[in-house]
């Protein structure tokens, strides 16, 4: 079964939106290992509300932290230590979408980064980029880290208002596979998710 890790180049990039679209396209389960903040309506709740597949399982988070901060800081504020051994891939017979809490170099504790989980799991990453001043640098740096640590890259998805110049430069320099682009949408509904899921399916089928 296909399993993908959804990683962003920064905060607020659209990882949860992309996760919902991919879960819809693949008929996949969803798992966010660490949720920091927004416990009244988590990213898992958002994905569940947007996908149409009643068979999809929303796997419980390994850690639920109250403060909307870096996981290590939120955990320290609550007197908790995030332990990688407690963050184990859930068992499932379905494809699985895994959404990271933040980017590659986000710390889980004083010695462990998200990157270390990816090294342990060795699952392909789908990188989510968004157009803003500095996004070329952030995207290429993230791709370089993945390459340096031999973490497989399935491809990249761009989110937000189109910027052809930025997209072309990123793809040319990195050689990354373009999986698709998601435009800036005023309202995100189940229909929106199904629309983009249908657009992405052909690219996902050949991975």
Secondary structure, 3 states (H helix, E strand, C coil): CCEEEEEECCCCCCHHHHHHHHHHHHCCEEECCEEECCCCCCHHHHHHHHCCCCCCCEECCCEEECCCCCHHHHHHHCCCCCCHHHCCCCCCCCCEEEECCCCCCCECCCCCEHHHHHHHHCCEEEEEEECCCCHHHHHHHHHHHHHHCCCCEEEEEEECCCCHHHHHHHHHHHCCCEEEEECCCCCCCHHHHHHHHHHHHHHHHCC
